[in-house]
């Protein structure tokens, strides 16, 4: 039986189609909505053939990818209603009572170019809240979570598509929202307006490394290209010219310091300290461990290593420090070396040459910061997928622009101490290293070492192993805020005024 729509008919809907059984529940739900003008099925080569050319009166559009520039061009050409809804999942979609009217009310009141909302996930008859966050100017992550319902003002969508001059297979939808954001607002409605199904039920710590999985390299190249073009369009792009770093004649007793901030790591701090203290170098180095009021026996483990004169122990006072504050305590310690090298209290260097390789890289590459390559392992050093993470998306020419898109710069990290003493870390326990890396990259080249230097051990007590949605959102909001500050600074440095990017 054909679906008949009536009333104001302000929305044209585009729904991914894989099979009749997959899409029928969504179509039934949409048939009850008075605001729907039309429903079009989006088909790919994996879609089940449509009998008779349509399903329940719904026309179809075909493309090789539902995130391609091609499919967006076809959507823009077909849309006639004032608003265009693009659904991004194959699971069943339904709206709360009068929720579509609420979407449109906010869209019209704010004249937003695109609206998105909080929603509910439904799985096995259980409902869970899925709040999302505001999209800031610097929220350039291609994995930003808008939810699965994107409602564009059709004229804004058509205008943005008209400016698409690169044919992306995977980055089309990302390119669309970047171009739409240049001339209009992406409005977050902090209300639960629809229901869908979350299929990716992995813990937060298991999702962290998706973007650096080598199998996704082709997609990442497209995303980088789209982001770089966006930065050029809004005046935030930085050309590959860098300040020359002059390594100071300021006397340092130590050439390098391994810095280990820690709190309640009784199980792993001993391994980290052994790894750091057993390095072989041609110069004098030390290890600075900064304990932030551990109460689980960590301090006793640290003190058991104090017979080694390379170890410096800093016990923090009970005020707030965060990981960034602990780093600052190490950096400003009079015995901090010329180069401060990171080692997390969970982790271990890959061998006894890491400190030497770090320092050699600073001089060879003339850079203010060096980032190495790490290997994902479990607590017992068994390799976990995707294995080696080398962050080859960082190129000397475009790394600092791409850094505004990706969610991390890699590890382990090393810093030129005199420069870091002028910048300092933000006093946070998340994103502090990313914030400093962005700031350094604004003016200086960041060097890379593409050999494994670090075993990043994943276990249940990692600080990001299993975060709830509120904490994940808070972390993402903070990193987006850091990106926003950095992007504004870059626009100003390029001679721009206030960015018109919404």
N, C-alpha and C positions, 0 to 999 in steps of 0.2 A: 504494500500500500504506500502510495506517495505521501511524503511529509508536506504539509501545507503550513505556511507561515503567514502571519498577519500583523496588524497593528502598525507601529511606527517604522519598523523594519530598518533599524539604524546600523546593523552589524552584518557584514559578510564574514563567514567563518571558513577557515581552512584547517582540515583535520587529517593527520597522517593515516594512511590506509595500508593495512597489510592483508586483511581478510575480512569477509563479511561478518564473521563471528566476532572478530576483534572490535569492529567499529560500530556494530549495531546498538550496543548499550549507550554509547555517546550520542548517536543519532536520535535515539528515543528520548534522551534527556533534552537535547537541543530542540526537539519538536515541541516541547512544552514551554519554550521561551518566546515571549511576544516580541522581543527586540530583534530576532534573527531574520535577516532578509534572504540569505542563501547559505547553503553549506556545500563546500567543494572538497572533494577527497584528493589528497596529495599522494601520488603513487610513485613507486620506484621499481627497478627491475625485480626486487624481491616481493612485490605485491602480488597477491592472488588475482588472476584475471577477472575483470568485471564483466559479468554476464549482461549482454545487451548494451554495454557501454556505460552504464551508470548503476547506482544502487539506491533504491528508494527515492528516485527523482533527483539525486545529487550528481552534478557533473564532476569531472575529474581533471586534474592537471598531472602531467608526468615529468619527472626529471631523474637524473641519476643519483641525486642527493637532495635530501630535504633541508640541508643547510647551505645549498649552493646559491650563487648569484642567479643562475638560470631560473630556479623555481621562484625566487623573489620577483624577478622580472615578470614572470607569468602571473603571479598573484597581483602585482601592481596593475597590470593591464586589465585583469578581470574584475577587480574590486570596483564597485559602484556605490555602495552604501557609505555614509559618513565615516564609519569605523570599520577596521579590519582586524579580526581576531585570528591569530595564528596559534594553534595548539602544537606543542613540541613533543608530545609523548604518544605512544601507541596504546596506552592504558585508558580505561574508561574515565570520562570526564562528566561531572555534574556540578550544577551551581546551587548555592543556597537560595532561599526564597528572596526574590527581588534583587539578587546579587548583581545580575547584569545591569539592571537599572542603576544600581549603586556605582558600578564601574563607569557608566556613561555620565552619571551626575557629576562625579569627581572630574572626569575628563573634560566635561564642558565647563565646569566652574573654574578650572585651572588652565584651560586651553592647553593641556598637556599634549605632547606629541605621542607619548606612549604611557599607558598605565599598567601597573601590575600589582599584585596583592599577596598578602599572607593567605594560606590555605590549609586544608587538612589532608593528611595522608590516610588512606584506608587500606588496610591489609588484614585478611582473615577476619573481617567484620569488626576489627579494632580501628578506632580513629585516634590519630595523634596530630598534634599541632605542628605546623611547618611554617613558622614565621620567616620572613626574609628581611633584608635591610635596605636602607635608602641607598640609591646609586649616586655617589658623589662624583664630582668632576674628575677626580683621580682614580675612580673605580674602573680601571682599564683592564682588569682581569678578563680573559676570554671565558673563564668558567664562573663568572659572576652569576649567582643564583637569583633569577627573576621569577622563579616558579615556571610552570608549564603553560600559563595563559598570558599571552602578550596581546594587548589591545592597542593598536596604532590608530591615530587619526589618519584617515586614508590619504588626505592631501599631503601630510608630512611623509608618509611612507612613499608615495609616488615621487615626491620631490627628491627624497634621499636616493631612491633607486635610480632616478634619472642621472645622478652623479656617479653611479658605479661604473667605473671604466676598467676594472680588473675582474676577470671571470674566475671566481673562487669555487672550488668544489666543496670545501669544508668551512670556510670562513665567511660565507655570505651573510648568515644571520648576525654574526659578530660585526661585520662591516656595516650592516644596516643599522644596528643600534648605535654605533659610533657616529655615523653620518646623521642620524636622526637627532642625536644629542647635541650636535653642533649648532642646531637652530631651534631646538625645542627642549622641553623639560620631560624627563623620565620620572613619572610620579608614582611613588610607592604608597599604596593604600594599606595602612596597617590594620586591616580588618580581614577576617577569615571568610572569603567569598566563594570558594569552590572546593571540590573534593577530587583528588586523583590518587594514584598509587605510586609509592616510592619503591622502585625495584632494586636500587643500590643500597642494600642494608649493611654494607661494611662499616666497621668502626672508623672514626675520623682519622686515626693514625694510618689506616690501610688505604685511604684515598689520597694521602698527601703527595704521593710521588707519581700520580697518573701522568702529569704533564711532562715529566722527564723520562718517561718510559720510551726507549728507543723506537718501539713500534709506532709511536705517535709522532715521529719526527716530521713527516711530511705535513701533517696537520699543523704542527707548531710553526713551520716555515710560513705557511699561509697566514696564520694568526699574526705572526710578527710583521709580515708585510702590510696587513691591514692596519695594525696599530701604528706602525711607523708613518704610514700615509696620514692617519688621523693626527698624529703629533705635528706633522708638517702643516696640515690644514689649520690647526689652532695656534701655531706659533710656539709649540713646546719641544720641537725637534732640536737636538744638539748635533752639530756636525762633528766628524771625527778629528777634532783638534783639541789637544790637551795641554795643560800646564806642565812644564818640565818640573820634575821633583828633584830638589837639591837635598841630598842627604846631609844633614847638619853636621858641623864640626863640634857641636855640643858633646862634651865627654859623657860617655855611658860606661859604667863599670861592666855591664853585661851587653853583649851584642843582641841577645834575644831573651825573651821571657815567654814560657808557656803559661797561659792564664787559664785556671780551672775554677770557675764559679760553681758552688755547690750548695745544696740544701737537702738533707735527709737522703743521702745516697750511700748508706752503709754497705750495701751489697756490691756497689760498682766503683766507689772512689779509689779503692786500693788498686784495681786494675788500671784505672786512668793514671794514677800517680806512678806506678811502675813503668807504664808506657812512656811517660814524659821524662822520668828521671834516668832512664836507660838509653837516652839518645847519644849518638856519637857525633861530635862536631869538632871543627878546627878552631873554634872560638869559645869564649866563656859564655855560658847561658845559665839560667835558673828557671825554677818552676814556682809560680805564685798561685797558691790555692786560697780562695776567698770563701770562707764558710759563713753562710747567712743564717746563723742561729739554729743549726741542726740539733735535734733532740732524740735521734734514733741510734746513736753510737758512731755516727760519721766522724765526729771530732776525735774519738779515741783511735780510729783507723788513721786519720791524718797524723796524729801525734806519734804514732808508731813509726813514721817515716822521717821524723825530724832529725835523726842522726845523720841524714844526708845533708851536707851543708848547701846543696843547691836548692833546697826547699825553703820557701818563705811562706809562713802561715799568717793570714789575716783573718781575725775573728771580728765579724761585723757587730756593731751595736744594735739594739733591738728596734731601731727606727726602720722605716720602709726603704728598701734598696732596689728590689727586683734584680734580675740578671744584669740589666744595664748599669745599675748602681754598683754592683759588685765588680763589674768590669772597670768602672771609673776608679774604684779604690785601688785596683791593681795598676792601672795606667799611671796614676799620680803617686804611686809608691816610689820613694827615691831609688830603689834598687830595680825598678822596671827597666828592662832592656830597650835598646833602640827599636827593636821590632817585637810587637806583642802578638803571640800566636795562640789561636783558640784551641782548646780541647774541652769538650763537654764532659761532665762528671759521669755520664753513662758510657762513654766511648773510649776508644783506644786508637793510638796511631798504628798504622799498618806495619811499620818496621822502625829500625833505629836510625834512619837517615832523614826523617821528615823535617826536623828542625834545620838541618843543614840545607836541604833542598829549598825550604822556604826562604832562607836568607839569601841563598844564591839567586833565587828568582827575583827578589827585590832589586838586586844590583843589575842583573842581566836585562830585566824588562823595564827598569827605571819607572817604578810605579809606587803608589802610596798604599796600595792594598793588593794582596795576592789571595786568590781562592783556589783551593785544590780540588781533588776528586775523591769521592768516598764510595764505600761499598756498604750496601745494606746487609746486615746480619741479624741473627737473633742473639740472645744473651750469651750463647755458647759459641758465637762466631760462625755458625752455619749460615751460608748465604741465602738471603731472601730475595724474591723477585721485586723489582726488575734487575737487581744485582748492582752493577757499577753505575753510579750517577756522575757523569762528567760535565753536565751543563754545557754541552757544545753549542747550545743556542746562544751562548755569549760569544759574540764576535768582537774583535778589536774595533771594527768600524761602527757597529750598531749595538753593542752590548748595553750601553747605558740608556739607550732608548727602549730597547726590549725589556730592560729591568723594570720599567713601569707597568709591564703587562704580566710578567711571571711573578710567582709568589715567593721566590727565594733566589739567592744568588749562588748557593752551593756552600760546600764545606770541605775541609776546614778553612778558616779564614785567618789571615795575618794582616797586621796594620803597622804603619810607620808611626811610632809612638809620639814624636813631637807634633805631628798633624792631629792625631786623635786627641791629644791633650787640649787642643784648641776647639775641637768639635764636641767631644764627650758623647757618651751613649745616653739615650733617653732612659729614665729610671723605670723601666717596665720589665715584665717577665716574659714578654712575647713580642717579637718583631723588632727588638732593639738592634739586632745585627743588620736586618734589612734596612732600617732607617739610616744607619750609619753608612751602609754600602751605597745607598742612593745618593746620600750627601757627598760622599767621596767622589762618586762617579760623575757628578755634575761638572767637576773641574779636572779630575785626574784619571789617568788610565788605570784600570784594574787588571792586574796580571793574572794569568791562569797557569795551572799545572794540571796536565791531563793524564797524570799517573795517579794511581790509588795511593792516598796518603792517610786514610782514615777509615776505621771500621765504625760505622754508625749503627749502634746496637739498638734494635727495637724490642721492647718488652713491655709488660703490663704497667710498669711504673713510669714509663715515659710521660712527660707532662702533657703531651698531646695525643696519647694513645687512644683514649675513648672519651671524647668530650661530648657533652650534650649539645643540642642545637643552639641553645642560648649562648653557650661559651664559644662555639664555632663562629656564630654570628658576631659576637663581640670581638673576637680575634680578627675576623675579616674586616669588620668596620674600622678597627684601628689601623690595619695595614692600608686600607683604602684612604684613610685620613692622612697617613704618612705620604702616600702617593699624591694626594691632592696638594699638600703643602709643597712637595717637591716640584710638582708640575707648575704650580703658580710661580715658584721661584725661577724655574727655567724660562717661563714665558716672559717674566720681568727681565731676566738676564739677556734675553734675545731682543729687548727693546720694546716689548709689548706692554699694553696696559692691562685692563681687566679683561679676562678671557670671556668671550661670548658663548663658550661651551657651557651648557646648562648643568 
